[in-house]
Amino acid sequence: MENQTQHEYDQVIARCRELFLAKTHDYGTAWRILRLPSVTDQIYIKAQRIRSIQEKGTQLVADGVEEEFVAIVNYCVIALMQLALPPDAPLDLDPAAVAQAYDAQIEENRRLLFAKNHDYGEAWRQMRIESITDIILMKLHRTKQIEDLGGRTRVSEGVEANYRDMLNYAVFVLIKMSPTPTPLPHPLAPSPSERGNKL
């Protein structure tokens, strides 16, 4: 199951990453202007819209729930990249450096995912999507509170841990919403190139 989860996780991230880098091509790194509370609010807007659609059962704007969860993934990565950048980093970043930073944050999140999966036994697979939405909103309220306290907390792990959890929860939803997960290739099956060589 762990290999299947890794496969599904990587498929979802590849989709999110492709969109993020396409937007980087079109808009550059305009997101650099956002302070962390602004990024938090953007994620909040996305999560609140998802909950509203879930409760009403209808929507009037074209973007669906899936697209909003993709946006939550990418805004969480933006927040993590902003946290990692030095205060004097330029607003305009090289696209190759952005791709590298994106991958570095995702790799840390993958490590966190499999550490928690080991302890919790993939309990997220039994969760309802509506429950995951509520958990993301709860973590957003926690993050906003930490930001309002200026980061001065007594027992909290801080905003980074909340962004990482929200990112992984959004990926879980996207995995659960996938109509049919792409099966893992059989370890003894020939690769596409090998099959081509035999024709």
N, C-alpha and C positions, 0 to 999 in steps of 0.2 A: 504493500500500500504506500510506503514511503516513496518508492520510486515513481509510482503513479502520481502522487501528490506533487513531487518535484517536477514531473513532466507537465502537469496541468498548470502549476505555478509559473513555470517558464513560458508556457504558451500565452497566458494572460499578460505577463509582464512584457513579452515581445510586442503584443498589441498596444499596450500603453506606451511603451518606449517609441514605437514607430510614430504614433500620433504626436508625442512630445517633441521628437526631433523634427518632424514635419512643421510643427508650429514654430520651432526654433528657427528653421529656415525662413519662414514667412515673417515672423515678428522679431527675430533676434532674441535677446535676453531681457525683454521689457519687464519680465517678472522680477528682475533684480530691484526695481524701484519699490516693491512691496515690503513693508516692515512685517515682522512675524505676526503681530495681531491682525494685520490685513489678510495674510494668508489663512490664518485661522478662521476669519470671518467668511472668506471665500468657500472654505470647506464646509462651514456651518450652513451657508446658503444652499449648497448642493445637497447636504444631508437632510436639511429641513424640507427641501422640495421633494426628495425621494419619499420621506414620511408622508407628506401631504398627498402625493399621488397614491401611495399605498392605502391611505385612509379613504380617499375619495373614489378610488378605482378608475379615475379618468384623468386625462391631461389635455391641455389646450395648446401647449408649446411642443414643437416637434421632437426635441431631444428626449429620448426615453430614459428609463431608470438605469439601464446598463451604461449609457454614455455618462451619466452623472457619477456612477461608481468609478469609471475610468478617470474622470476628472478628479475625484477624491484621491485616487492613487497618485496622479501626477502632481496635484497640489501638495500632497504630503512629501513627495520627493523634493519639490521646490523648497518647502520649509526646511527639510533636512540639509539640502545644499546651502541654503542661506545660513543655517547654523554653523556649517563647517567652513564657510568662507571667512577670511580675515576682514576686519572692519574696513580696511583700505582697498578692498578688491574693487576693480572697475565695474561699472554698470554693464558694459558691453564685454561679453566673454566669447572666446573662440568656440565655434560649434563643436570642434573635436574635444575641447576641454569640458564642455557641457556634457557630451556623451560619456566621457570618462567619469565625470562626477556622478552622473545618473547611475551608471553601472556600479560604482563603488557603494552608493547608498543602498541600492537594491541587493547587492551581495551581503551587506550587513543585515538587511531585513530577512534574507533567506536563511542566514545563520540563526537568527532569532526564531524564525518560524519552526525550524526543525528541532531546535532545543525545546521549544514549548510543546511541539507535537510529541516529542519523546515523553514528556511529563504528563500531558493531558490526553494522549491517545487519540488525537484527531477528533476531539469532542465537537469541534466546529461543524463537522459534517452532519451532526444531528440537530443543529440549530436552525431555526426559521430565519429567512432573510429579513423579516420584519424585526426580529430580535436583534440581529446584527446591526440593523439600521439604528435601533435604539441605543445600542452599546456605543456606536460611533458618536451619536449625539451626546451621550453621557460624557465620553472622553473629550468632546469639544467643550462642554461646559467646564470640565476640569481644567482644560488648557486655558480657557478664557480666565478662569479664576486665578490660575498661576500667573498669567500675564498681568492681571490686575494687581497682584501682590508684588509685581516687579521681580518675580522669580524667587522671592524669599519664602521658601516652604519649610515645613518641619519634618514631614515624613515622605513627601512625594518624590518620585524619581525625576520629576521635571517634565518640561514640554517635549523633549526629544522622545522619551519613551512613549508618550501619548501619540505623537505623530507616527511612530513605527507601528504601534498597535493598530491605529486606524488604517494605515496602509495595508497591513496584512488582512484585516477584517474585510476591507473592500475587495482585495484579491479573492478571498474566500467566497464572497458573494458572486463574483464574476465566474469563478469555477462552478459554483452551484447553478448559475444561470445558463451555462453552456449546454446546448441541446444534447449533444452526444460527445463526450470527451474523446479526443483522438487517442487511439490505443497506442501503447508503447510498442516500438518495433521489437520483433522477436530477436533475441541476442544472436541467433544463428542465421537469421535471414540476411540475404545479400543486400548491400546498399544499392540505391538507385544507379550509381555509377557502375557498380559491379554488374548489375542486371543489364545495363546498356552495353557493357563490353561483351556480353554473351550473345547479343543479337547479331 
